[in-house]
Amino acid sequence: MAAGESPQALPHLPHLPHLPRVSDATLRDSAHMAGVEFGPEDAAAIAGLLVRTGVELVEVGMVSGPGSKDADLVLATHEAVTPERSMTLVVVRDRQQVTRALDEAERLGVRHIMYSIPTSEQHARLKLGSPSAKFLQTLARSAISQAKERGFHVTFSGEDGARTPRERLVPYVTAGFEAGADRFRLAETVAYLSPWQMEEVIGDLTEIDGSEIEIHSHNMLGMAVANSLAAVRAGAQWISATVGGIGERGGNAPLAELLTSLRVIHGDTRFDLSHLTELSRIALKGAGLGEAFQSGPTTPHAFAYELPGQLTHPEAYETLPAELVGNSRELLVRTRLTPALVKWALDGSGVFVDVDAFAPWLTERQERGGAPLLDRDAIRKAAIDFQAA
């Protein structure tokens, strides 16, 4: 498959009923992740790349009242991508607290809010002081009405919604839309559902008149992308993801895996995937996570090989080409050096050696030196050493 080539949707797989809109919560969900704090420069860079990729909405920061700690992140994101492409979480605990939080959101120029409202009995008892379904609906109606009166676009959540029983969740979501909310987000706060269970839960919600549904899945069980796509199959219109899956409790649906899945499985070419690797690197660095191993197509390991056939015929091994997501193919090897690998590394370098003599020389040096990891540049430098030997 050539770089940039668009894979076709596989004919034996069912198509999605519609292509989802995508929001990204990297600059919000990371605030809940232990030890992770982005600065305004990180926020501006990440938000800008997300919009260039084609992500429709950048979720940034959290507001619970005056003097928000995330004010600088929110303002930097607004500057980078405009308030219209941004959304900020507003915590809901009681009517007075909501009023103070909305005042702060207005001060920051926020146009689109996402209410965080706990729906399961466990979370409602813990955070609202009451597990009452009636109290939950009353609080949601009040908060949504206040925000709509001020002109906000309102998404309201079902925090821990995946564990909320249908008989409690559906009336709550219905009440929210009746109060004027624009969208509902089902938060799989505690990874809990299989894809087929997710379809059932979302199917109940999409039957509500006037509903617009978003899925926000956590990845503790490794099914966040699968559950997100299952939610769309059941009628959800939005998917929430994060760069590199950054987030608490096993992380979130990773953006790169989500967008490449949409492309490979469903032929969705709306997104410019060439920014994904840069996004991942900036986000991992800004989050202080270094280059720890991740899964997915934007990591240093994703297109690294030590077999010559994988480097010379990558189309036989790759779901999609490295260049499509802004990544690159690399040789990484310790002791399994072959003349074919060495030849690939030296091709185009302007360094000319007898490969059949150089390969065993380099293998011997590796064994003496403790077998450090070699990439293409290291092999080229070793070839220069070999010429001078």
Order of alpha helices (4+ residues) and beta strands (2+ residues): beta-alpha-alpha-beta-alpha-beta-alpha-beta-alpha-alpha-beta-alpha-beta-alpha-beta-alpha-beta-alpha-alpha-beta-alpha-beta-alpha-alpha-alpha
